[in-house]
Amino acid sequence: MNRFIACINLLLVSGVWSAAMAQDPTSKTTSKGGPPALTGQVAYENPDAPVRNHQLEALEELDGWSSRLESIIKVSGEGIAPDLKQNAISYLSVLYLYCSVKKGPCPFILEMTLDDDIARSRSEKKPRCPVTTRFFKSYISQSLDERGKFLFSLREGLEIAKFNSDERPRFVECKETVSAISTDPDVLRQRYGEKGSSVDSAKAFRALLTEIKENNVDIYGATGVKTSS
């Protein structure tokens, strides 16, 4: 596990400054010379297209997952949310990149995967991180930090780099974080329940899903990430 965490840290941090400084030489730029902004809305020409179905299936799965997880968070922060298929995990990692380009750091997405792992670990009486680990494996396998350097402006890149340096390690080192939170009654009281901090993360996540669905956004097309489906 320590070797895996070290590998993830190395791969994730290696692109921090390049993400802030580099631009895709083949991409179109804005009139001010910056990288292209995401429009936030991509219409599907064919409603039955495989790519659309692939993304709609992931959206529906994430909607059900986040709904159940929100219910767990509002009560005790202990329980089992539905397992996510690989398609949904892959979509979730691209969604994180899409959100980061549009809004800056989106820690609420990482908080949701962490809350799933905390809830599972507390139910099973053993610290585990199946969701967060799969998320970062997917993120790395799709080279999304590398993709991000073609999408962030200099200011955005520096903001993301600071978040990646200061905040993201506690998600990457998930098992240690889960263990620390699960054994701290004060943190659990602050994090869970109707007024817990995790409720805000769940609301933000579900609002993002609603935005994607209502605007018919193709997040793979918007970020330039290839999909096999």
C-alpha positions in Angstrom: 0.0 0.0 0.0 2.8 2.5 0.9 4.5 1.8 -2.5 1.1 2.4 -4.2 0.6 5.7 -2.4 4.1 6.8 -3.2 3.5 6.0 -6.8 0.3 7.9 -6.9 1.9 10.9 -5.2 4.8 10.9 -7.7 2.5 10.7 -10.7 0.1 13.3 -9.4 2.6 15.9 -8.2 4.9 15.5 -11.2 2.6 17.6 -13.4 2.0 20.4 -10.9 4.2 23.1 -12.3 3.8 22.0 -15.9 0.0 22.2 -15.4 0.4 25.8 -14.5 2.9 26.8 -17.2 2.2 24.7 -20.3 -0.4 25.1 -23.1 -1.3 22.7 -25.9 0.5 24.0 -29.0 -2.2 22.5 -31.2 -5.2 23.9 -29.4 -7.1 27.0 -30.3 -6.7 30.0 -28.0 -8.9 32.8 -27.0 -8.6 36.4 -28.2 -6.4 37.1 -25.1 -4.0 34.3 -25.9 -5.1 32.0 -23.2 -6.3 28.4 -23.5 -9.8 27.7 -24.8 -12.6 28.1 -22.2 -15.1 25.3 -21.8 -18.5 26.3 -23.1 -20.2 24.1 -20.5 -22.7 22.8 -23.0 -22.2 20.3 -25.8 -25.2 19.2 -27.8 -25.5 15.6 -29.0 -26.3 15.3 -32.6 -27.6 11.7 -32.2 -29.5 11.0 -29.0 -28.8 7.3 -29.4 -25.1 7.7 -30.0 -22.9 5.2 -28.0 -20.9 8.0 -26.3 -24.1 9.6 -25.1 -25.5 6.3 -23.7 -22.1 5.6 -22.1 -22.2 9.0 -20.3 -25.9 8.9 -19.4 -25.5 5.4 -17.8 -22.6 6.8 -15.7 -24.6 9.9 -14.7 -27.6 7.8 -13.6 -25.3 5.5 -11.6 -23.6 8.4 -9.9 -27.0 10.0 -9.2 -28.1 6.9 -7.4 -24.8 6.5 -5.6 -24.7 10.1 -4.4 -28.3 10.0 -3.3 -27.7 7.0 -1.1 -24.4 8.5 0.2 -26.1 11.8 1.0 -28.7 9.9 3.1 -25.8 8.1 5.0 -24.0 11.4 5.6 -27.1 13.1 7.0 -27.6 10.4 9.6 -24.4 9.0 11.0 -21.8 8.7 8.2 -21.8 4.9 8.6 -23.3 2.6 5.9 -22.8 1.1 2.5 -23.4 3.0 -0.7 -23.9 1.2 -4.0 -20.7 -0.1 -5.6 -19.7 1.9 -8.7 -19.0 0.2 -12.0 -15.8 1.1 -13.8 -17.6 3.2 -16.3 -18.9 5.4 -13.5 -15.5 5.6 -11.9 -13.9 6.7 -15.2 -16.7 9.3 -15.7 -16.2 10.5 -12.2 -12.5 11.2 -12.8 -13.2 13.1 -16.0 -16.0 15.0 -14.2 -13.4 16.1 -11.7 -11.2 17.5 -14.4 -14.2 19.2 -16.1 -15.3 20.8 -12.9 -11.7 21.9 -12.1 -11.4 23.7 -15.4 -14.8 25.4 -15.0 -14.8 26.2 -11.3 -11.2 25.8 -10.0 -10.5 23.1 -7.4 -13.5 20.9 -6.7 -12.7 19.2 -3.4 -16.3 18.3 -2.9 -15.9 15.5 -5.5 -13.0 14.1 -3.6 -14.9 14.5 -0.3 -17.6 12.3 -1.7 -15.3 9.4 -2.5 -13.7 9.8 0.9 -17.1 9.8 2.6 -18.0 6.6 0.8 -14.8 5.0 2.1 -15.3 6.3 5.6 -18.9 5.1 5.7 -17.8 1.6 4.5 -14.8 1.4 6.8 -16.9 2.3 9.8 -19.5 -0.3 8.9 -16.9 -3.0 8.3 -14.7 -1.9 11.3 -11.7 -1.7 9.1 -10.1 1.2 7.3 -10.4 0.7 3.5 -10.4 3.0 0.5 -11.9 1.1 -2.5 -13.6 4.1 -4.1 -10.9 6.7 -3.7 -8.2 4.3 -4.8 -10.2 3.4 -7.9 -10.8 7.1 -8.6 -7.1 8.0 -8.6 -6.2 4.9 -10.6 -8.6 6.0 -13.3 -7.4 9.6 -13.1 -3.8 8.5 -13.6 -4.6 6.0 -16.3 -6.3 8.7 -18.4 -3.4 11.1 -17.8 -5.9 13.8 -16.6 -3.2 16.0 -14.9 -1.4 16.0 -18.2 -4.7 16.9 -20.0 -5.4 19.7 -17.5 -2.2 21.6 -18.5 -3.7 22.2 -21.9 -7.0 23.6 -20.4 -6.0 25.7 -17.4 -4.9 29.3 -17.7 -1.8 30.4 -15.8 -3.9 31.7 -12.9 -6.0 28.6 -12.8 -3.0 26.3 -13.1 -1.4 28.0 -10.1 -4.6 27.7 -8.1 -4.9 24.0 -9.0 -1.2 23.4 -8.3 -1.6 24.9 -4.8 -4.6 22.7 -4.0 -2.7 19.6 -5.3 0.2 20.4 -3.1 -1.6 21.4 0.1 -4.9 19.5 0.0 -4.9 16.6 -2.4 -2.4 14.5 -0.5 -4.9 13.7 2.3 -7.2 12.1 -0.4 -4.3 10.3 -2.0 -3.3 9.0 1.4 -6.8 7.8 1.9 -6.4 5.0 4.3 -4.6 7.1 6.8 -7.2 9.8 6.5 -10.1 7.4 6.9 -8.5 5.9 10.0 -7.9 9.3 11.6 -11.4 10.6 10.9 -13.1 7.4 11.9 -11.5 7.4 15.3 -12.1 11.1 16.2 -15.5 11.7 17.7 -15.2 15.5 17.3 -14.4 15.3 13.6 -17.3 12.8 13.1 -19.8 15.1 14.8 -18.5 18.0 12.7 -18.6 16.0 9.4 -21.9 14.1 9.7 -25.5 14.8 10.6 -28.1 17.2 9.1 -25.7 20.1 9.6 -22.5 18.3 9.0 -19.8 19.7 6.6 -20.2 16.6 4.3 -23.8 17.6 3.6 -22.5 20.6 1.7 -20.2 18.4 -0.4 -23.1 16.1 -1.2 -25.3 19.1 -2.3 -22.6 20.5 -4.4 -21.9 17.2 -6.1 -25.6 16.6 -6.8 -26.0 20.2 -8.2 -23.1 19.5 -10.6 -24.7 16.3 -11.8 -28.0 18.2 -12.4 -26.1 20.9 -14.3 -24.5 18.3 -16.5 -27.8 16.6 -17.2 -29.8 19.7 -17.8 -27.3 21.2 -20.2 -26.6 17.9 -22.0 -22.9 18.2 -21.4 -20.4 15.8 -23.1 -17.6 16.1 -20.5 -15.3 13.9 -22.6 -15.7 16.1 -25.6 -15.4 19.3 -23.6 -12.1 18.3 -22.0 -10.7 16.5 -25.0 -10.4 13.2 -23.2 -10.9 10.1 -25.3 -13.5 7.5 -24.4 -13.4 3.8 -25.5 -17.3 3.7 -25.4 
